[in-house]
Structure formats: C-alpha cells, structure tokens
Amino acid sequence: MENEEEIIEKIITAIEENDEKKIIEIIKMISKDFDFRKYDWISEIFSSSRLDSDTKFKFCLMAIDLKDNEEADINNFFCRQVVPDLLLRCIRDNEEEFSKLVSENEEMQELLIKYIREYPDDAIVIWHKVSSLPLVKQRILEDEEFVASKMGEYEDFFKNLPQDYAHLICYYNAQANEYEFEMLKSLYGKYIGSITGDEDQSLLVALHYILEKRNKMGVSPRIAMQPMRFYIKRIMEDKEFNKEVEIIEKKSNMNFVSTISFISNYYSTELYRELLDIDSIDDDLREKLEYLSKVDKVIKIEKLSDLTNVSLDELEMMEKEPIVVSGLVTSGGPTSRILSSIFPDSANREIRSIKRDGSTRKLVVGNQESHESKVEEIYEDDIEFPDDCTTAWQRSIECAKQLSAITLVIESEQCHLYMPSNITDEQNEVLMKLLESTEERGRFGVAVYDKDGDRIYISGIELLDREDTRNFIQRLNERNLQNSKDEGIIQVLPDININSDGQENEI
C-alpha cells in the first residue's frame, strides 16, 4: 500500500490549495483495488492527528461531490459508500467544528446541501446544527416536495425546524410511527402552541392522521397534506384566522376537521367571505357545505349564489378541480388488507389491459411477483419501456401515452385505473361493463394522461366507489365530445397553477 504519511501530506496540500485535480489524484490512489480489507487502512489515515477536522470535512465533502463527475474517472463506489461513512464518523466526533465550517464557508455550505439531499440518513445527525443556515433554508426547506417525499420519517428533522418553517410539520409521516401520537402532538405544541390551545392541537393531530389515511391513491404528501399546510401557514400569518374558523364551524355545525378541509379550498373565494357575513346557515346550505368539505374544490363554486342555485344532487355531479401530479409515491399497485375481490371474476392481485379496439387481457400477479413486472409483461409485444420507466404507475401511464391503452392495477377490492384522456367507444363500452360488475366494496383511483396538455391528473387522493368512478369517466367523455364538436380538437382541462398555499387554481 501507498505510504500513509505521503498521502496525508498530499491531502493537506490539496485542501490548502483547493485543488480539485489533486483531490482526484488522491482518490484514485487510495481507492485503487479497493476492498473492505483496505477500509481499516483508510480509517487510520483519517484518524491521524496531522489531519485537522476542517481538512477531513472538506476532503470528504469534495470527494462526495466528485462521484458523478465522469471526466474525473474515479471509483464511484469509493466516493458513494466509503467516503460518506468516513464523513459521518468525522461529524459525530466533531459536530461543533463541522457546523462552524459550513456556517462560515459558503462553498462548503453548498456541498452540505448536496450531502443532505443524497444522504439524509447520515446528514440527520447534524441537522440540529445546520437547519437555520441560509442556503439550507433556501435549497432544502423551500423545496417542499423534497421535504414531503424524502424527510417524512425523520423525527429529528421536524423537531429542529426554524420557527418560520413550522408549516413543514404537516409532512411528518405519522403513519410510519403510528403509535407516537404524543410525539406528533408535541410538534404542534412546540411550533404553534402559543397561538392554539391544547384541544385545538389534539384536533390538528386528528386531522393529520385523517389526511394521511385518505391518501389511498398514493400521491405525494405535498398534495395530500395541503389542508394542514394551509391552516398552519394562515394561523402563523394571522392570529385572528382561528376566530374565522370558529365562526364557520359554529354556523355550519361542521366539525373542526371538515371546516378546515372546506376553508382550505375556498378561502380565496367570495363564498368564504359571504359565509362569514351571513347571520345563519340553513339545513340545505349546511348539507352542501358538508359535501364540499369532503371533495376536491368544485370548479364553478365561487360565490354563495353558485351554491344556493343548485341542488345537492346537481352539486355532486359538478366537475372538481383537477389534481395534476408527476407520479405516485408507490411503486406497485394499491394497498389493501382485506381479501375481497373488486370484480366477480378477478383474482386477489392482477393486471388488466383494454386496448383501443376494446380487446382485453388479464394477468394474475402471484404472491412472489410484482404489479410492475406484470404491467411490463402484459404489454411486452406492444411497447419497449424506457430504462427509467420502472414502476406500475410509470409503465401504465407510458402505455396510455404510446398505445392509448387503459390499464387496471388491482389489489383485492381496490383498483388504480390508468387511462388516456380520449378513450374510444370500444374502450368505454368494455370499461362500463366492468364497472357495472364491481362488487359493493370495490373502490377505484383514476389517473388520466391528458394528451393535449402532456400531463397527468387524478380523480382525487381518495378512492371512488363504482358510481363516482362512472360519473368521472362520463364527464371526461362528454367534455371530449363537446370540445371535439366545438373546436375540432380535444382540450381536456383548464390550465392550472399551484398558488402559494399549495392549492391549484385555473389560470
């Protein structure tokens, strides 16, 4: 092996001169023919008293950053696995020195961001020291999709948020820690305890669990937890907001959870202000508000008159604001804990396809098989999936894009239904017959590939029963027919954007 003293001297020189080429040479030297027998030798080098803490930190952070540099032509395994382990050991030994370095050195703070994003398991040990750094706020905490999808199970992450990012506690994955009610309540007490009472905090914890459990479609918590995020943001910005919530809650006779769900969708509408101003709410209006609290925002409900001029039955048939998504957090199909088939002739786990000509095929998914592998198999003669198209969701959407095929991913009484926006009459006929045969407990989540907008939207975060699924598809078909007749093209959905409170609005 190479001389340890020479390597230590080279590391010191490379870091003092901030010379990337020299760091690459060192990495190549010490990672040559690397195996785990060599690990102890490298550990001894990094235990040398001649290497101060800052030198070790800088070398490791820079080495990790080089792992994807193709021009460097270095041992990726060494940089991806060995160096992060060395860095973690150094951080644990010298937390104060590490936090001081990244606080005072912007270049190292940039590398810290990459470290947190790529190695959250390791970086969580230093999170309490770095969570308030400017770049950490900007690149980590402002990226709510990252927080929601990658940090949800790290208690220490949420225990050590800056106060102005308290709304991020809504992304704590309580279902992963189902028996830690008190921990979740302590988060709400810590961050908004000064502006909410103990009873309200308990209600917020209940809402947190409810929103998580509603997410049967497997969308990002960024979407599923929107009502909670909205409430925390508003109450932090305006302490009087709670009084408005109490007014709506008392007038409507809805519970706290339903009230927050309703307000989060209609806060920016004239309807919300009108409800605050009117003296009372009659039973008919109360029923409609209760319905609105349970579904996604109804597109044409903006004023009180919009609500009073329609019956409850008409309201239930009105179109909801689409939820545009980039993917699901699950790789396979839906998750069910019961043994009840969705169709009389369906297996417990299976994949079905309906092609444009109405022809169908189904494959049973065995106990040792995956839904994603069976999606690939059912279309093996029709499509070659891209290398990065690996989940049941991705592959089913790809088939909707390329083949205009409908794919049903089934688990017990639940089905994720993936379809193009412009299904054929033949596909519709087959699909309607299937829906008609659905068992009473059967539930569907629908994902639609909008060909015109090249985007994907879903029927909601909760699963639908047979009737609601039929209505959703019927509205889609009617809209396609009307647009084709009026414009000669299919224009499925209004354009939407996501506002600062995470709600999606028409442009």
Stockholm file with secondary structure:
# STOCKHOLM 1.0

chainA/1-507         MENEEEIIEKIITAIEENDEKKIIEIIKMISKDFDFRKYDWISEIFSSSRLDSDTKFKFCLMAIDLKDNEEADINNFFCRQVVPDLLLRCIRDNEEEFSKLVSENEEMQELLIKYIREYPDDAIVIWHKVSSLPLVKQRILEDEEFVASKMGEYEDFFKNLPQDYAHLICYYNAQANEYEFEMLKSLYGKYIGSITGDEDQSLLVALHYILEKRNKMGVSPRIAMQPMRFYIKRIMEDKEFNKEVEIIEKKSNMNFVSTISFISNYYSTELYRELLDIDSIDDDLREKLEYLSKVDKVIKIEKLSDLTNVSLDELEMMEKEPIVVSGLVTSGGPTSRILSSIFPDSANREIRSIKRDGSTRKLVVGNQESHESKVEEIYEDDIEFPDDCTTAWQRSIECAKQLSAITLVIESEQCHLYMPSNITDEQNEVLMKLLESTEERGRFGVAVYDKDGDRIYISGIELLDREDTRNFIQRLNERNLQNSKDEGIIQVLPDININSDGQENEI
#=GR chainA/1-507 SS CCCHHHHHHHHHHHHHTTCHHHHHHHHHHHHTTCCGGGHHHHHHHHTCTTSCHHHHHHHHHHHHHGGGCGGGCCCHHIIIIIHHHHHHHHHHHCHHHHHHHHHHCHHHHHHHHHHHHHCHHHHGGGHHHHTTSHHHIIIIITCHHHHHHHSTTCHHHHHTCCGGGGGGGGGCCSGGGTTCHHHHHHHHHHHHTTTSCHHHHHHHHHHHHHHHHHCTTCCCHHHHTHHHHHHHHHHHHCTTHHHHHHHHHHHHTCCHHHHHHHHHHHTTSHHHHHHHHSSCCCHHHHHHHHHHTTSSCBTTCCSHHHHHTSCHHHHHHSCBCCEEESCCSCSSSCCCCSCCCSSTTCCSEEEEEECTTSCEEEEECCTTSCHHHHHHHHTTTTCCCCTTCCSHHHHHHHHHHHHCCEEEEEETTEEEEEEESSCCHHHHHHHHHHHHTCCTTCEEEEEEEETTTTEEEESCSSCBCHHHHHHHHHHHHHHHHHHHHHHSSCCCSCCEEECTTSCEEEC
#=GC SS_cons         CCCHHHHHHHHHHHHHTTCHHHHHHHHHHHHTTCCGGGHHHHHHHHTCTTSCHHHHHHHHHHHHHGGGCGGGCCCHHIIIIIHHHHHHHHHHHCHHHHHHHHHHCHHHHHHHHHHHHHCHHHHGGGHHHHTTSHHHIIIIITCHHHHHHHSTTCHHHHHTCCGGGGGGGGGCCSGGGTTCHHHHHHHHHHHHTTTSCHHHHHHHHHHHHHHHHHCTTCCCHHHHTHHHHHHHHHHHHCTTHHHHHHHHHHHHTCCHHHHHHHHHHHTTSHHHHHHHHSSCCCHHHHHHHHHHTTSSCBTTCCSHHHHHTSCHHHHHHSCBCCEEESCCSCSSSCCCCSCCCSSTTCCSEEEEEECTTSCEEEEECCTTSCHHHHHHHHTTTTCCCCTTCCSHHHHHHHHHHHHCCEEEEEETTEEEEEEESSCCHHHHHHHHHHHHTCCTTCEEEEEEEETTTTEEEESCSSCBCHHHHHHHHHHHHHHHHHHHHHHSSCCCSCCEEECTTSCEEEC
//
